[in-house]
Amino acid sequence: MLAVEGRRVVVRQQSEQHREESFTPLMDFPWKWVLTISLVAICHAAADPPSHMNHFIQVVKWIETEIPGLPPIGLVKELRKSAQLDSPFIKRYLGALDDRKAVLNSTVSEYLSTAIHHKVTESGVEKGVVLTSDGTTVALAPLLLGIEAGLQSVSKGRVRGLYPLALSKTLAVSFLHHSRSSSTTHRLGPDGCWDSVTSPKMFTLSGVPSLATDAQVNGGMDGVILGMEVSNPSRRAIKLSTLLNQYYNYRLRAKGLDSAPRLISARRRQNFVRFSRPGYLKRQVKGTLAVYEKLNRDKGKQKKTSEATLERIIEGGIKAFDHRYTECPAIIPRCQWGAEPYRGTPTLLSLPLSFLYIHHTSTPGQPCLTFEECSRDMRSMQRFHQEDRGWDDIGYSFVAGSDGYIYEGRGWHWRGAHTKGHNSKGYGVSFIGDYMETLPSENTMNLVRHKLAMCAVSGGRLVSDYIVHGHRQVVATSCPGDAFYKNVQTWEHYREVQS
């Protein structure tokens, strides 16, 4: 039986036999008792919990503390049981969940079910997602399914069901739905906005949802990355809370990502590309779609799609995926950094543009290394541009932080106020910091020089033979700083101004 004493939870076991069997692997565990959560510690939060990864990690850590012998594979199976993730597709790879009494009581299970179970409401609110410390949003279900597949694998790097469970089923179903639906305009996305980044409760999508939102894809990529990590026998004993905390909460040092470890969320896209060699994701999606269609045909729900049609659907979908998630950098939208509204009516750009103008902010003078710092700098610059200079908005099209992310200023479509006399001809991209004597981190420069520029070209926003200019080349200024400008002069698309 169980008793709750203030802030402690006391577990009284029924017999010596139960005590001896308490922490054998979950698949062999005859659970006879239920864990009760302290009302003070977690139940209050469960009534109106913040949708933040750190809160979820705290709950996981609490469970690990209360059941110290529960192995990671046992814990993720309990999380899956709470969220009722036991479809025929999931069971094909992970097996059926046992029907023994759950380890966690109804209060904890209710919190976990709400936190993990993914859905999008008719009003465009996405549930089963959490805000992470780096400012991105992640769906928990594909993340946890990928980790479980990795923990269940029999050999390092060969994980049965990893891609289907974490990502490729989501992509396959979305691609198929897009091909059959006239109301869905996109195969992928969108992103969205939290009601608050300090106490996030509601995440509202920024457009018509596909069946593979950005949060689902983020969670899926993380599931693949972490699932592959824990498939290594030397990493299988790591606590789930430790794994998640190390991945989502690593604090960057002065050199930003240049000196950061490999396995952190800010490296999500580059790590995923490293795992998904050319053509591999396409084969995974194709194989997953075949399995999904067969399971649905067996239920009489779906007719077989022809090979030629499947090839066309998947080819188009993978092309869209590669552009959105591997060619393009992750861009933190205006709503996430707390932008004030544009004052007046924006002037639309006529695309594609021909120039990329490089700036440094000078003030703020130090690189920002966290989502919190970069967001604060963005708000400060917007306030200065709007209040002191009387502009309609922050002047830059985009801003590069040293946290591994690009921040949306006026974006792809609105004319900026960054390079006087040239604002209609190109995008203005600024690097947070003063670079008269030092350089931005190598990762930050590559994020703009290669990723943002490639994204703009492949998306039809910059011409393929675009020209890079430093701000000082066309306006009397020291921007983008002496040291940085010398580096910009080595960029492939840099050109001297033609008189």
ZAMAR-404440 format. One record per residue (C-alpha): x, y, z; residue number from 0. Coordinates in nm, 2 decimals. Layout:
<rs>
r xx X&yy Y&zz Z&n NUM
...
</rs>
This chain:
<rs>
r xx 0.00&yy 0.00&zz 0.00&n 0
r xx 0.10&yy 0.36&zz -0.03&n 1
r xx 0.10&yy 0.67&zz 0.19&n 2
r xx 0.19&yy 1.03&zz 0.12&n 3
r xx 0.36&yy 1.21&zz 0.41&n 4
r xx 0.40&yy 1.58&zz 0.33&n 5
r xx 0.66&yy 1.62&zz 0.06&n 6
r xx 0.77&yy 1.25&zz 0.08&n 7
r xx 0.63&yy 0.95&zz -0.08&n 8
r xx 0.65&yy 0.63&zz 0.12&n 9
r xx 0.62&yy 0.30&zz -0.07&n 10
r xx 0.52&yy 0.01&zz 0.15&n 11
r xx 0.57&yy -0.32&zz -0.02&n 12
r xx 0.34&yy -0.61&zz 0.03&n 13
r xx 0.59&yy -0.89&zz 0.10&n 14
r xx 0.96&yy -0.99&zz 0.10&n 15
r xx 0.90&yy -1.16&zz -0.24&n 16
r xx 0.79&yy -0.83&zz -0.39&n 17
r xx 1.10&yy -0.66&zz -0.23&n 18
r xx 1.33&yy -0.91&zz -0.40&n 19
r xx 1.16&yy -0.87&zz -0.74&n 20
r xx 1.13&yy -0.49&zz -0.73&n 21
r xx 1.39&yy -0.39&zz -0.99&n 22
r xx 1.42&yy -0.66&zz -1.24&n 23
r xx 1.38&yy -0.55&zz -1.61&n 24
r xx 1.03&yy -0.43&zz -1.68&n 25
r xx 0.94&yy -0.70&zz -1.93&n 26
r xx 1.00&yy -0.96&zz -1.64&n 27
r xx 0.85&yy -0.74&zz -1.37&n 28
r xx 0.54&yy -0.86&zz -1.18&n 29
r xx 0.45&yy -0.51&zz -1.06&n 30
r xx 0.22&yy -0.52&zz -0.76&n 31
r xx 0.25&yy -0.17&zz -0.63&n 32
r xx 0.18&yy 0.18&zz -0.78&n 33
r xx 0.39&yy 0.49&zz -0.74&n 34
r xx 0.21&yy 0.79&zz -0.59&n 35
r xx 0.34&yy 1.14&zz -0.66&n 36
r xx 0.37&yy 1.40&zz -0.39&n 37
r xx 0.09&yy 1.65&zz -0.43&n 38
r xx 0.31&yy 1.93&zz -0.33&n 39
r xx 0.60&yy 1.84&zz -0.57&n 40
r xx 0.42&yy 1.76&zz -0.89&n 41
r xx 0.04&yy 1.73&zz -0.87&n 42
r xx 0.00&yy 2.10&zz -0.84&n 43
r xx 0.20&yy 2.14&zz -1.17&n 44
r xx 0.00&yy 1.86&zz -1.33&n 45
r xx -0.32&yy 2.07&zz -1.30&n 46
r xx -0.18&yy 2.34&zz -1.52&n 47
r xx 0.18&yy 2.23&zz -1.61&n 48
r xx 0.42&yy 2.44&zz -1.81&n 49
r xx 0.48&yy 2.29&zz -2.15&n 50
r xx 0.86&yy 2.31&zz -2.12&n 51
r xx 1.12&yy 2.03&zz -2.17&n 52
r xx 1.27&yy 2.12&zz -1.83&n 53
r xx 0.95&yy 2.05&zz -1.65&n 54
r xx 0.92&yy 1.71&zz -1.83&n 55
r xx 1.28&yy 1.63&zz -1.74&n 56
r xx 1.20&yy 1.71&zz -1.37&n 57
r xx 0.91&yy 1.47&zz -1.37&n 58
r xx 1.12&yy 1.20&zz -1.53&n 59
r xx 1.40&yy 1.26&zz -1.28&n 60
r xx 1.15&yy 1.24&zz -0.99&n 61
r xx 1.03&yy 0.90&zz -1.12&n 62
r xx 1.39&yy 0.78&zz -1.14&n 63
r xx 1.45&yy 0.89&zz -0.79&n 64
r xx 1.14&yy 0.72&zz -0.65&n 65
r xx 1.21&yy 0.39&zz -0.84&n 66
r xx 1.59&yy 0.39&zz -0.84&n 67
r xx 1.62&yy 0.04&zz -1.00&n 68
r xx 1.39&yy 0.11&zz -1.29&n 69
r xx 1.61&yy 0.08&zz -1.60&n 70
r xx 1.58&yy 0.33&zz -1.88&n 71
r xx 1.40&yy 0.09&zz -2.11&n 72
r xx 1.15&yy 0.02&zz -1.84&n 73
r xx 1.10&yy 0.39&zz -1.78&n 74
r xx 1.04&yy 0.48&zz -2.15&n 75
r xx 0.79&yy 0.19&zz -2.17&n 76
r xx 0.60&yy 0.33&zz -1.88&n 77
r xx 0.59&yy 0.67&zz -2.04&n 78
r xx 0.46&yy 0.51&zz -2.36&n 79
r xx 0.20&yy 0.32&zz -2.16&n 80
r xx 0.08&yy 0.64&zz -1.99&n 81
r xx 0.04&yy 0.81&zz -2.33&n 82
r xx -0.13&yy 0.50&zz -2.48&n 83
r xx 0.12&yy 0.48&zz -2.77&n 84
r xx 0.04&yy 0.12&zz -2.86&n 85
r xx -0.09&yy 0.12&zz -3.22&n 86
r xx -0.03&yy -0.18&zz -3.45&n 87
r xx 0.24&yy 0.02&zz -3.63&n 88
r xx 0.43&yy 0.08&zz -3.30&n 89
r xx 0.38&yy -0.27&zz -3.18&n 90
r xx 0.53&yy -0.40&zz -3.51&n 91
r xx 0.87&yy -0.26&zz -3.40&n 92
r xx 0.86&yy -0.24&zz -3.02&n 93
r xx 0.62&yy -0.51&zz -2.93&n 94
r xx 0.30&yy -0.49&zz -2.73&n 95
r xx 0.30&yy -0.32&zz -2.39&n 96
r xx 0.23&yy -0.56&zz -2.11&n 97
r xx -0.11&yy -0.55&zz -1.95&n 98
r xx 0.02&yy -0.55&zz -1.60&n 99
r xx -0.08&yy -0.28&zz -1.36&n 100
r xx 0.10&yy 0.05&zz -1.44&n 101
r xx 0.38&yy 0.16&zz -1.21&n 102
r xx 0.26&yy 0.52&zz -1.21&n 103
r xx -0.06&yy 0.63&zz -1.05&n 104
r xx -0.34&yy 0.80&zz -1.23&n 105
r xx -0.22&yy 1.16&zz -1.15&n 106
r xx 0.12&yy 1.10&zz -1.30&n 107
r xx -0.02&yy 0.91&zz -1.59&n 108
r xx -0.26&yy 1.19&zz -1.67&n 109
r xx 0.02&yy 1.44&zz -1.67&n 110
r xx 0.23&yy 1.22&zz -1.90&n 111
r xx -0.05&yy 1.14&zz -2.13&n 112
r xx -0.13&yy 1.51&zz -2.18&n 113
r xx 0.24&yy 1.60&zz -2.22&n 114
r xx 0.32&yy 1.32&zz -2.47&n 115
r xx 0.01&yy 1.25&zz -2.67&n 116
r xx 0.02&yy 1.46&zz -2.99&n 117
r xx -0.27&yy 1.63&zz -3.16&n 118
r xx -0.36&yy 1.95&zz -3.34&n 119
r xx -0.70&yy 2.10&zz -3.25&n 120
r xx -0.94&yy 2.26&zz -3.50&n 121
r xx -0.83&yy 2.60&zz -3.38&n 122
r xx -0.46&yy 2.53&zz -3.46&n 123
r xx -0.33&yy 2.46&zz -3.11&n 124
r xx -0.07&yy 2.19&zz -3.11&n 125
r xx -0.06&yy 1.96&zz -2.81&n 126
r xx 0.20&yy 1.71&zz -2.70&n 127
r xx 0.48&yy 1.95&zz -2.77&n 128
r xx 0.72&yy 2.13&zz -2.54&n 129
r xx 0.94&yy 2.44&zz -2.56&n 130
r xx 1.31&yy 2.37&zz -2.51&n 131
r xx 1.58&yy 2.60&zz -2.37&n 132
r xx 1.72&yy 2.68&zz -2.72&n 133
r xx 1.39&yy 2.82&zz -2.83&n 134
r xx 1.28&yy 2.54&zz -3.05&n 135
r xx 0.96&yy 2.33&zz -3.00&n 136
r xx 0.97&yy 1.95&zz -2.99&n 137
r xx 0.70&yy 1.68&zz -2.99&n 138
r xx 0.77&yy 1.43&zz -2.72&n 139
r xx 0.61&yy 1.12&zz -2.87&n 140
r xx 0.85&yy 1.07&zz -3.16&n 141
r xx 1.15&yy 1.16&zz -2.94&n 142
r xx 1.06&yy 0.89&zz -2.69&n 143
r xx 0.98&yy 0.63&zz -2.95&n 144
r xx 1.32&yy 0.68&zz -3.11&n 145
r xx 1.49&yy 0.65&zz -2.77&n 146
r xx 1.30&yy 0.33&zz -2.69&n 147
r xx 1.39&yy 0.18&zz -3.02&n 148
r xx 1.76&yy 0.26&zz -2.95&n 149
r xx 1.75&yy 0.11&zz -2.60&n 150
r xx 1.58&yy -0.21&zz -2.74&n 151
r xx 1.84&yy -0.26&zz -3.02&n 152
r xx 2.07&yy -0.56&zz -3.02&n 153
r xx 2.37&yy -0.39&zz -3.18&n 154
r xx 2.52&yy -0.04&zz -3.19&n 155
r xx 2.41&yy 0.16&zz -3.49&n 156
r xx 2.16&yy -0.10&zz -3.62&n 157
r xx 1.83&yy 0.00&zz -3.46&n 158
r xx 1.52&yy -0.17&zz -3.59&n 159
r xx 1.23&yy 0.07&zz -3.64&n 160
r xx 1.43&yy 0.38&zz -3.54&n 161
r xx 1.34&yy 0.59&zz -3.85&n 162
r xx 0.98&yy 0.45&zz -3.89&n 163
r xx 0.89&yy 0.52&zz -3.53&n 164
r xx 1.06&yy 0.86&zz -3.49&n 165
r xx 1.02&yy 1.02&zz -3.82&n 166
r xx 0.95&yy 0.84&zz -4.15&n 167
r xx 0.59&yy 0.74&zz -4.07&n 168
r xx 0.51&yy 1.10&zz -3.99&n 169
r xx 0.66&yy 1.21&zz -4.32&n 170
r xx 0.51&yy 0.93&zz -4.52&n 171
r xx 0.16&yy 0.99&zz -4.39&n 172
r xx 0.19&yy 1.37&zz -4.44&n 173
r xx 0.32&yy 1.33&zz -4.79&n 174
r xx 0.04&yy 1.09&zz -4.88&n 175
r xx -0.22&yy 1.32&zz -4.72&n 176
r xx -0.09&yy 1.62&zz -4.91&n 177
r xx -0.12&yy 1.43&zz -5.24&n 178
r xx -0.48&yy 1.35&zz -5.17&n 179
r xx -0.60&yy 1.67&zz -5.01&n 180
r xx -0.69&yy 2.00&zz -5.18&n 181
r xx -0.71&yy 2.18&zz -4.84&n 182
r xx -0.35&yy 2.12&zz -4.73&n 183
r xx -0.12&yy 2.36&zz -4.90&n 184
r xx 0.21&yy 2.22&zz -4.75&n 185
r xx 0.37&yy 1.88&zz -4.70&n 186
r xx 0.55&yy 2.00&zz -4.39&n 187
r xx 0.52&yy 2.25&zz -4.11&n 188
r xx 0.44&yy 2.50&zz -4.00&n 189
r xx 0.61&yy 2.63&zz -3.69&n 190
r xx 0.41&yy 2.83&zz -3.44&n 191
r xx 0.41&yy 3.06&zz -3.14&n 192
r xx 0.40&yy 3.00&zz -2.76&n 193
r xx 0.17&yy 3.22&zz -2.55&n 194
r xx 0.47&yy 3.27&zz -2.32&n 195
r xx 0.83&yy 3.16&zz -2.34&n 196
r xx 0.88&yy 3.20&zz -1.96&n 197
r xx 0.58&yy 2.99&zz -1.87&n 198
r xx 0.46&yy 2.82&zz -2.19&n 199
r xx 0.11&yy 2.67&zz -2.19&n 200
r xx -0.03&yy 2.70&zz -2.54&n 201
r xx 0.14&yy 2.65&zz -2.88&n 202
r xx -0.05&yy 2.79&zz -3.17&n 203
r xx 0.06&yy 2.70&zz -3.53&n 204
r xx 0.13&yy 2.99&zz -3.77&n 205
r xx -0.06&yy 2.84&zz -4.06&n 206
r xx -0.26&yy 2.55&zz -4.19&n 207
r xx -0.11&yy 2.24&zz -4.03&n 208
r xx 0.03&yy 1.95&zz -4.23&n 209
r xx 0.05&yy 1.61&zz -4.07&n 210
r xx 0.43&yy 1.67&zz -4.01&n 211
r xx 0.46&yy 2.00&zz -3.81&n 212
r xx 0.80&yy 2.15&zz -3.73&n 213
r xx 0.77&yy 2.03&zz -3.37&n 214
r xx 0.70&yy 1.67&zz -3.49&n 215
r xx 1.00&yy 1.68&zz -3.72&n 216
r xx 1.22&yy 1.83&zz -3.45&n 217
r xx 1.11&yy 1.55&zz -3.21&n 218
r xx 1.16&yy 1.29&zz -3.48&n 219
r xx 1.51&yy 1.41&zz -3.57&n 220
r xx 1.60&yy 1.42&zz -3.20&n 221
r xx 1.45&yy 1.07&zz -3.16&n 222
r xx 1.68&yy 0.94&zz -3.44&n 223
r xx 1.99&yy 1.11&zz -3.30&n 224
r xx 1.93&yy 1.00&zz -2.93&n 225
r xx 1.80&yy 0.66&zz -3.03&n 226
r xx 2.12&yy 0.60&zz -3.22&n 227
r xx 2.32&yy 0.73&zz -2.92&n 228
r xx 2.17&yy 0.49&zz -2.67&n 229
r xx 2.20&yy 0.19&zz -2.91&n 230
r xx 2.56&yy 0.20&zz -2.80&n 231
r xx 2.58&yy -0.05&zz -2.52&n 232
r xx 2.81&yy 0.18&zz -2.32&n 233
r xx 2.53&yy 0.45&zz -2.32&n 234
r xx 2.23&yy 0.23&zz -2.24&n 235
r xx 2.26&yy 0.27&zz -1.86&n 236
r xx 2.25&yy 0.65&zz -1.87&n 237
r xx 1.94&yy 0.79&zz -1.70&n 238
r xx 1.68&yy 0.93&zz -1.93&n 239
r xx 1.67&yy 1.26&zz -1.74&n 240
r xx 2.05&yy 1.29&zz -1.77&n 241
r xx 2.04&yy 1.21&zz -2.14&n 242
r xx 1.77&yy 1.47&zz -2.20&n 243
r xx 1.93&yy 1.73&zz -1.98&n 244
r xx 2.27&yy 1.70&zz -2.15&n 245
r xx 2.11&yy 1.72&zz -2.49&n 246
r xx 1.87&yy 2.01&zz -2.43&n 247
r xx 2.04&yy 2.22&zz -2.16&n 248
r xx 2.40&yy 2.24&zz -2.25&n 249
r xx 2.53&yy 2.59&zz -2.19&n 250
r xx 2.76&yy 2.72&zz -2.46&n 251
r xx 3.09&yy 2.88&zz -2.37&n 252
r xx 3.26&yy 3.19&zz -2.52&n 253
r xx 3.33&yy 3.02&zz -2.86&n 254
r xx 2.97&yy 2.91&zz -2.90&n 255
r xx 2.92&yy 2.59&zz -3.10&n 256
r xx 3.29&yy 2.60&zz -3.21&n 257
r xx 3.38&yy 2.44&zz -2.88&n 258
r xx 3.05&yy 2.26&zz -2.80&n 259
r xx 3.01&yy 1.88&zz -2.78&n 260
r xx 2.85&yy 1.70&zz -3.06&n 261
r xx 2.53&yy 1.57&zz -2.89&n 262
r xx 2.33&yy 1.89&zz -2.82&n 263
r xx 2.00&yy 2.01&zz -2.96&n 264
r xx 2.16&yy 2.32&zz -3.13&n 265
r xx 2.34&yy 2.07&zz -3.36&n 266
r xx 2.01&yy 1.89&zz -3.44&n 267
r xx 2.01&yy 1.95&zz -3.81&n 268
r xx 2.38&yy 1.89&zz -3.88&n 269
r xx 2.37&yy 1.57&zz -3.67&n 270
r xx 2.06&yy 1.44&zz -3.85&n 271
r xx 2.23&yy 1.50&zz -4.19&n 272
r xx 2.53&yy 1.31&zz -4.06&n 273
r xx 2.31&yy 1.01&zz -3.98&n 274
r xx 2.10&yy 1.03&zz -4.30&n 275
r xx 2.33&yy 0.97&zz -4.58&n 276
r xx 2.20&yy 1.07&zz -4.93&n 277
r xx 1.90&yy 0.86&zz -5.03&n 278
r xx 1.87&yy 0.69&zz -4.69&n 279
r xx 1.57&yy 0.89&zz -4.56&n 280
r xx 1.39&yy 0.84&zz -4.89&n 281
r xx 1.43&yy 0.47&zz -4.87&n 282
r xx 1.31&yy 0.47&zz -4.51&n 283
r xx 1.00&yy 0.68&zz -4.60&n 284
r xx 0.92&yy 0.45&zz -4.89&n 285
r xx 0.96&yy 0.13&zz -4.68&n 286
r xx 0.75&yy 0.28&zz -4.40&n 287
r xx 0.48&yy 0.39&zz -4.63&n 288
r xx 0.45&yy 0.03&zz -4.77&n 289
r xx 0.42&yy -0.10&zz -4.41&n 290
r xx 0.16&yy 0.17&zz -4.32&n 291
r xx -0.05&yy 0.10&zz -4.62&n 292
r xx -0.05&yy -0.27&zz -4.57&n 293
r xx -0.16&yy -0.23&zz -4.21&n 294
r xx -0.44&yy -0.01&zz -4.32&n 295
r xx -0.54&yy -0.24&zz -4.61&n 296
r xx -0.56&yy -0.53&zz -4.36&n 297
r xx -0.82&yy -0.32&zz -4.18&n 298
r xx -1.00&yy -0.24&zz -4.50&n 299
r xx -0.92&yy 0.13&zz -4.47&n 300
r xx -0.71&yy 0.19&zz -4.77&n 301
r xx -0.64&yy 0.08&zz -5.13&n 302
r xx -0.29&yy 0.02&zz -5.25&n 303
r xx -0.11&yy 0.31&zz -5.41&n 304
r xx 0.07&yy 0.24&zz -5.74&n 305
r xx 0.45&yy 0.23&zz -5.73&n 306
r xx 0.48&yy 0.52&zz -5.98&n 307
r xx 0.25&yy 0.73&zz -5.77&n 308
r xx 0.43&yy 0.65&zz -5.45&n 309
r xx 0.76&yy 0.74&zz -5.61&n 310
r xx 0.63&yy 1.07&zz -5.72&n 311
r xx 0.48&yy 1.15&zz -5.38&n 312
r xx 0.79&yy 1.05&zz -5.19&n 313
r xx 1.03&yy 1.23&zz -5.43&n 314
r xx 0.84&yy 1.56&zz -5.39&n 315
r xx 0.82&yy 1.52&zz -5.02&n 316
r xx 1.18&yy 1.44&zz -4.96&n 317
r xx 1.28&yy 1.74&zz -5.18&n 318
r xx 1.07&yy 1.96&zz -4.96&n 319
r xx 1.21&yy 1.81&zz -4.65&n 320
r xx 1.57&yy 1.86&zz -4.76&n 321
r xx 1.51&yy 2.22&zz -4.84&n 322
r xx 1.32&yy 2.30&zz -4.51&n 323
r xx 1.53&yy 2.11&zz -4.27&n 324
r xx 1.88&yy 2.04&zz -4.42&n 325
r xx 1.95&yy 2.32&zz -4.66&n 326
r xx 1.79&yy 2.59&zz -4.45&n 327
r xx 1.91&yy 2.68&zz -4.10&n 328
r xx 1.66&yy 2.68&zz -3.81&n 329
r xx 1.51&yy 3.03&zz -3.79&n 330
r xx 1.36&yy 3.16&zz -3.46&n 331
r xx 1.04&yy 3.34&zz -3.56&n 332
r xx 0.95&yy 3.69&zz -3.45&n 333
r xx 0.69&yy 3.57&zz -3.20&n 334
r xx 0.94&yy 3.36&zz -3.02&n 335
r xx 1.19&yy 3.64&zz -2.94&n 336
r xx 0.90&yy 3.88&zz -2.85&n 337
r xx 0.89&yy 4.12&zz -3.14&n 338
r xx 0.66&yy 4.42&zz -3.13&n 339
r xx 0.43&yy 4.46&zz -3.43&n 340
r xx 0.55&yy 4.63&zz -3.75&n 341
r xx 0.44&yy 4.99&zz -3.74&n 342
r xx 0.24&yy 5.07&zz -4.05&n 343
r xx 0.23&yy 4.86&zz -4.36&n 344
r xx 0.53&yy 4.66&zz -4.48&n 345
r xx 0.66&yy 4.71&zz -4.83&n 346
r xx 0.69&yy 4.37&zz -5.00&n 347
r xx 1.02&yy 4.28&zz -5.18&n 348
r xx 1.03&yy 4.18&zz -5.54&n 349
r xx 1.20&yy 3.84&zz -5.54&n 350
r xx 1.45&yy 3.70&zz -5.61&n 351
r xx 1.70&yy 3.96&zz -5.48&n 352
r xx 2.06&yy 4.00&zz -5.60&n 353
r xx 2.25&yy 4.10&zz -5.29&n 354
r xx 2.34&yy 3.99&zz -4.94&n 355
r xx 2.46&yy 4.28&zz -4.72&n 356
r xx 2.67&yy 4.18&zz -4.41&n 357
r xx 2.65&yy 4.38&zz -4.09&n 358
r xx 2.76&yy 4.36&zz -3.73&n 359
r xx 2.54&yy 4.50&zz -3.45&n 360
r xx 2.83&yy 4.68&zz -3.27&n 361
r xx 2.58&yy 4.73&zz -2.99&n 362
r xx 2.50&yy 4.48&zz -2.85&n 363
r xx 2.88&yy 4.44&zz -2.85&n 364
r xx 2.90&yy 4.08&zz -2.72&n 365
r xx 2.79&yy 3.76&zz -2.89&n 366
r xx 2.48&yy 3.61&zz -2.75&n 367
r xx 2.50&yy 3.24&zz -2.65&n 368
r xx 2.15&yy 3.15&zz -2.54&n 369
r xx 1.80&yy 3.19&zz -2.67&n 370
r xx 1.73&yy 3.41&zz -2.37&n 371
r xx 2.03&yy 3.64&zz -2.44&n 372
r xx 1.97&yy 3.65&zz -2.82&n 373
r xx 1.60&yy 3.73&zz -2.77&n 374
r xx 1.68&yy 4.01&zz -2.53&n 375
r xx 1.93&yy 4.15&zz -2.78&n 376
r xx 1.67&yy 4.13&zz -3.06&n 377
r xx 1.41&yy 4.32&zz -2.85&n 378
r xx 1.67&yy 4.58&zz -2.76&n 379
r xx 1.76&yy 4.64&zz -3.12&n 380
r xx 1.40&yy 4.66&zz -3.23&n 381
r xx 1.33&yy 4.91&zz -2.95&n 382
r xx 1.62&yy 5.13&zz -3.06&n 383
r xx 1.53&yy 5.12&zz -3.42&n 384
r xx 1.16&yy 5.19&zz -3.36&n 385
r xx 1.19&yy 5.44&zz -3.07&n 386
r xx 1.52&yy 5.62&zz -3.13&n 387
r xx 1.55&yy 5.61&zz -3.50&n 388
r xx 1.17&yy 5.62&zz -3.58&n 389
r xx 1.17&yy 5.32&zz -3.81&n 390
r xx 0.88&yy 5.09&zz -3.86&n 391
r xx 1.06&yy 4.78&zz -3.73&n 392
r xx 1.40&yy 4.63&zz -3.66&n 393
r xx 1.60&yy 4.71&zz -3.96&n 394
r xx 1.77&yy 4.38&zz -4.05&n 395
r xx 1.62&yy 4.10&zz -4.25&n 396
r xx 1.78&yy 3.84&zz -4.03&n 397
r xx 2.02&yy 3.84&zz -3.73&n 398
r xx 2.27&yy 3.56&zz -3.65&n 399
r xx 2.32&yy 3.47&zz -3.29&n 400
r xx 2.61&yy 3.27&zz -3.16&n 401
r xx 2.37&yy 3.01&zz -3.01&n 402
r xx 2.34&yy 2.82&zz -3.34&n 403
r xx 2.03&yy 3.00&zz -3.46&n 404
r xx 1.92&yy 3.27&zz -3.71&n 405
r xx 1.66&yy 3.52&zz -3.58&n 406
r xx 1.39&yy 3.65&zz -3.80&n 407
r xx 1.39&yy 4.03&zz -3.84&n 408
r xx 1.18&yy 4.16&zz -4.13&n 409
r xx 1.22&yy 3.82&zz -4.29&n 410
r xx 1.21&yy 3.70&zz -4.65&n 411
r xx 0.93&yy 3.92&zz -4.78&n 412
r xx 0.94&yy 4.26&zz -4.61&n 413
r xx 1.18&yy 4.54&zz -4.73&n 414
r xx 1.43&yy 4.62&zz -4.45&n 415
r xx 1.61&yy 4.93&zz -4.33&n 416
r xx 1.96&yy 4.80&zz -4.31&n 417
r xx 2.16&yy 4.94&zz -4.61&n 418
r xx 2.06&yy 5.29&zz -4.71&n 419
r xx 1.98&yy 5.31&zz -5.08&n 420
r xx 2.00&yy 4.93&zz -5.12&n 421
r xx 1.72&yy 4.79&zz -4.91&n 422
r xx 1.51&yy 4.68&zz -5.21&n 423
r xx 1.81&yy 4.51&zz -5.37&n 424
r xx 1.92&yy 4.26&zz -5.10&n 425
r xx 1.88&yy 4.11&zz -4.76&n 426
r xx 2.06&yy 4.26&zz -4.47&n 427
r xx 2.20&yy 4.01&zz -4.22&n 428
r xx 2.36&yy 4.12&zz -3.90&n 429
r xx 2.58&yy 3.93&zz -3.66&n 430
r xx 2.53&yy 4.01&zz -3.29&n 431
r xx 2.85&yy 4.15&zz -3.15&n 432
r xx 3.13&yy 4.40&zz -3.23&n 433
r xx 3.38&yy 4.26&zz -3.47&n 434
r xx 3.63&yy 4.53&zz -3.52&n 435
r xx 3.91&yy 4.32&zz -3.36&n 436
r xx 3.76&yy 3.97&zz -3.34&n 437
r xx 3.55&yy 3.73&zz -3.56&n 438
r xx 3.22&yy 3.57&zz -3.50&n 439
r xx 3.24&yy 3.20&zz -3.43&n 440
r xx 3.31&yy 2.98&zz -3.73&n 441
r xx 2.98&yy 2.81&zz -3.69&n 442
r xx 2.79&yy 3.14&zz -3.69&n 443
r xx 2.97&yy 3.26&zz -4.01&n 444
r xx 2.89&yy 2.93&zz -4.18&n 445
r xx 2.53&yy 2.95&zz -4.08&n 446
r xx 2.49&yy 3.27&zz -4.29&n 447
r xx 2.76&yy 3.22&zz -4.55&n 448
r xx 2.64&yy 2.87&zz -4.65&n 449
r xx 2.31&yy 2.77&zz -4.49&n 450
r xx 2.11&yy 3.09&zz -4.50&n 451
r xx 2.24&yy 3.18&zz -4.84&n 452
r xx 2.18&yy 2.83&zz -4.98&n 453
r xx 1.83&yy 2.84&zz -4.83&n 454
r xx 1.76&yy 3.17&zz -5.00&n 455
r xx 1.88&yy 3.05&zz -5.34&n 456
r xx 1.70&yy 2.71&zz -5.34&n 457
r xx 1.38&yy 2.89&zz -5.21&n 458
r xx 1.39&yy 3.14&zz -5.50&n 459
r xx 1.46&yy 3.44&zz -5.28&n 460
r xx 1.82&yy 3.51&zz -5.40&n 461
r xx 1.95&yy 3.47&zz -5.75&n 462
r xx 2.21&yy 3.19&zz -5.78&n 463
r xx 2.49&yy 3.44&zz -5.87&n 464
r xx 2.40&yy 3.67&zz -5.58&n 465
r xx 2.67&yy 3.92&zz -5.46&n 466
r xx 2.79&yy 3.96&zz -5.10&n 467
r xx 2.89&yy 4.31&zz -4.99&n 468
r xx 3.00&yy 4.43&zz -4.65&n 469
r xx 2.79&yy 4.73&zz -4.52&n 470
r xx 3.09&yy 4.96&zz -4.55&n 471
r xx 3.12&yy 4.90&zz -4.93&n 472
r xx 2.80&yy 5.10&zz -5.00&n 473
r xx 2.75&yy 5.32&zz -4.69&n 474
r xx 3.01&yy 5.53&zz -4.50&n 475
r xx 3.05&yy 5.31&zz -4.19&n 476
r xx 3.29&yy 5.08&zz -4.02&n 477
r xx 3.03&yy 4.80&zz -4.02&n 478
r xx 3.07&yy 4.50&zz -4.02&n 479
r xx 3.40&yy 4.57&zz -3.83&n 480
r xx 3.76&yy 4.55&zz -3.96&n 481
r xx 3.83&yy 4.19&zz -3.86&n 482
r xx 3.51&yy 4.06&zz -3.98&n 483
r xx 3.51&yy 4.25&zz -4.31&n 484
r xx 3.85&yy 4.11&zz -4.39&n 485
r xx 3.70&yy 3.76&zz -4.35&n 486
r xx 3.39&yy 3.85&zz -4.56&n 487
r xx 3.63&yy 3.94&zz -4.84&n 488
r xx 3.72&yy 3.57&zz -4.87&n 489
r xx 3.36&yy 3.45&zz -4.91&n 490
r xx 3.28&yy 3.29&zz -5.25&n 491
r xx 3.02&yy 3.55&zz -5.35&n 492
r xx 3.20&yy 3.86&zz -5.23&n 493
r xx 3.25&yy 4.12&zz -5.50&n 494
r xx 3.40&yy 4.47&zz -5.51&n 495
r xx 3.14&yy 4.74&zz -5.59&n 496
r xx 3.12&yy 4.82&zz -5.96&n 497
r xx 3.14&yy 5.19&zz -6.02&n 498
</rs>
